[in-house]
Amino acid sequence: ARLYGLTEAEARLLQALIVGKKLEVVAEECHVSMNTVRSHLKQVFRKTGTNRQPELVSLVLNSSAYLASHPIEVDPDGIYDD
């Protein structure tokens, strides 16, 4: 959120999009209108220089800030338990 200067509401929306929530669900969960959610989304697009939701999510998931806050555990033996 700090990297792009997002407000708390914009950051919550972005977090919801990252985990795959639909805009309608976000509006319902946050008790706001779809117009409010769309307005927040437009501001997030503007602040991040993106135009589409998949592009936005990809930008965040591939950012060094996101990767640093979500470290990947690696098995030292190179064997993964599924």
N, C-alpha and C positions, 0 to 999 in steps of 0.2 A: 504494500500500500504506500509506504514512504517513497519507494523508488519512483513511482509514477504520480505521487501527490494525490492519491485517492482519498475520498472521504470515508468515514466508517461504513456508511450505507453502500457506497460503491465497492469497497473491499469485501463486504458480506456478499454482495451479488457476485463478485468475481469468484469467491470461494465456492459458492453454490454452483456456478457454471463449471468449475474445475471438477467437481464430483459428479457432474452430469445432470444436475437438476434443470428442469424446464422453467422458463420465465413465469409461467402461470403458478407453479408450485412455490417459487420464491415470493411472488406477490402474496399468495395465501399465507405462507408461513410468517412473513414479515408484516402482515395485516396492512398492506398498502395496495393501491390500484395498479393495474397493468401499465397505465400511463406513467406512473411514478417509476416503475421498474424499467420501462423503456427509456425514460429520461436518464436514469442512472446509467443504463447501458450505453447510451449515446455519449455520455460524459467519459465513461471508461474507454470507449473507442477513441475519442478525441485525445485523451491523455496518454494513451498507449500507442497511438499512431496505427491502430488496426481498424478494419472495416467489417469484419465478420466474426461470429462467435468462435468458430474453429481456429481461426487465425489468432484470436485473443488467447484462447486456452493454450495453444501451442507456444505462443510467446512466453507465457508465464511458466509453463512446465519445463521449458528449455532454458529458462533464465538461471544465471548462477545464484541469484538470491534464493530462488525456490529450491534448487538442488542442494544448496548449503544448509537449508533448514529441514530438508528431508533426506538425510543420509541413507545410502543403500548399504545394507549389511551384506558382506561377502564372506562366505565360508572359507576359512583359511586352507582347507583341503581341496577347495574347488568343487566340492560335491554339495548339491542342493537337496534339501529334504522337501519333498512335495507332499 
